[in-house]
Amino acid sequence: MNQPASPSAARPSGQVGFTRYQKTVTGLLAFLQFAVILDFMLMSPLGALIMPSMQITPQQFGLVVSAYAFSAGASGLLTAGFADRFDRKRLLLFFYGGFVLGTVWCGLAQSFESLLLARIVTGLFGGVIGSITLAIATDLFAPHLRGRVMGVIQTSFAASQVLGIPIGLYLSNRWNWHVPFLAMAALGLAGGLVVLVRMQPVDGHLTLKQEHSAWMHLYHTLTEPRYLTAFATTALLMTGGFMLMPFSSAYLVGNLGIDMAHLPTIYLVTGLCTIAFGPLIGRAADKLGKLRVFLFGAVLSIIMVLIYTHLGRVTVPMIVAINAVLFLGIFSRMIPFQALVSSVPAANQRGSFNAISASIQQLSGGVASVIAGHIVTLAPDGRLGHFDIVGFVIVGTTLLASVLVWRLHRDLQARESAAAPATAT
């Protein structure tokens, strides 16, 4: 409990590894991301139980799922102007508390209207948590350590697949669909208490000059030219993932001939591989350079997307291997990009920058899913048509994103070179 509160003190100059406190914070941030991602991902597999239980239509269930994404996107924009005005730990606990209460509401919902409102509330609070965790990671870790931090945090996505979804399905089959949400809320409450006790205040940014108007703070963040490049890159990278993943299970079954019984095995092995990849990719980004690792991931993901979207009938071991390499490429893009883009905003704009970025992720993901839904067709025999076109679109967005990442990296190097003489004097 004797760790310093200020960002500069928390990351001493020349530091090679993590301090004990930084390791604790990294684990806590990864857990919070795990909780938020699991809450979002649980809805899809539980849909088969929720719809007949509550007697709602697929259209109504689709509205329940999308309500979270759009409310999360809106909350990021609404809170961006205020995100740098408070101790980040207090801000995190406030929104995380609302997220836990929203999850309890989901578990207690007995009607479509109640569940819809619960998902909106959960999205309003949960949609901001990711941006706050990224701001905290940027405040507490030097640039040469951020790749490893982002690598650990990103494993929360895979952990939610490997641990959360199977456990959630087991609880719902053992009792009912309400239980997974209530169990997750209880686990989330325990994690929040640990954050309350163990994490130190993150308030070093409050010593910097702040704008008087929250709306002007938001406006200046939205209109900063170098931020716009980062926002556009985020939108392009999210577009690729959200176009491919919603149709993956239907593609595996209808086009590749994979039996439904083997789907859990495919997702389990893919998730385990991703958990192993994450920290290694983060370490490589810190050691070899974030741009190099990103470009490697971009090239690999382009190759694997083209292979994946043009497959015929394959065996389970073959699709497991292809899926694992595909996710290696995807995470080799996302982890170094998050580490690289963390250096883009000024210290007194990190909260608003990350909040806007989180909103863009949610909104662009929703738009991408809609676009993919208009491209893909479903044949009477269950096969997806035009899935190869989705692959070509993803290749295009990846290439354009790579150009923008190169520009971001070039501009960051120019800023660091210009700042070096001033620091020396």
Secondary structure as GFF3:
##gff-version 3
##sequence-region A 1 425
A	DSSP	alpha_helix	7	10	.	.	.	ID=ss1
A	DSSP	alpha_helix	20	54	.	.	.	ID=ss2
A	DSSP	alpha_helix	58	80	.	.	.	ID=ss3
A	DSSP	alpha_helix	88	108	.	.	.	ID=ss4
A	DSSP	alpha_helix	112	140	.	.	.	ID=ss5
A	DSSP	alpha_helix	143	159	.	.	.	ID=ss6
A	DSSP	pi_helix	160	164	.	.	.	ID=ss7
A	DSSP	alpha_helix	165	174	.	.	.	ID=ss8
A	DSSP	alpha_helix	178	198	.	.	.	ID=ss9
A	DSSP	three_ten_helix	204	207	.	.	.	ID=ss10
A	DSSP	alpha_helix	214	223	.	.	.	ID=ss11
A	DSSP	alpha_helix	225	244	.	.	.	ID=ss12
A	DSSP	three_ten_helix	245	247	.	.	.	ID=ss13
A	DSSP	alpha_helix	248	254	.	.	.	ID=ss14
A	DSSP	three_ten_helix	260	262	.	.	.	ID=ss15
A	DSSP	alpha_helix	263	288	.	.	.	ID=ss16
A	DSSP	alpha_helix	290	308	.	.	.	ID=ss17
A	DSSP	alpha_helix	316	341	.	.	.	ID=ss18
A	DSSP	three_ten_helix	347	349	.	.	.	ID=ss19
A	DSSP	alpha_helix	350	375	.	.	.	ID=ss20
A	DSSP	beta_strand	377	378	.	.	.	ID=ss21
A	DSSP	beta_strand	384	385	.	.	.	ID=ss22
A	DSSP	alpha_helix	387	424	.	.	.	ID=ss23
###
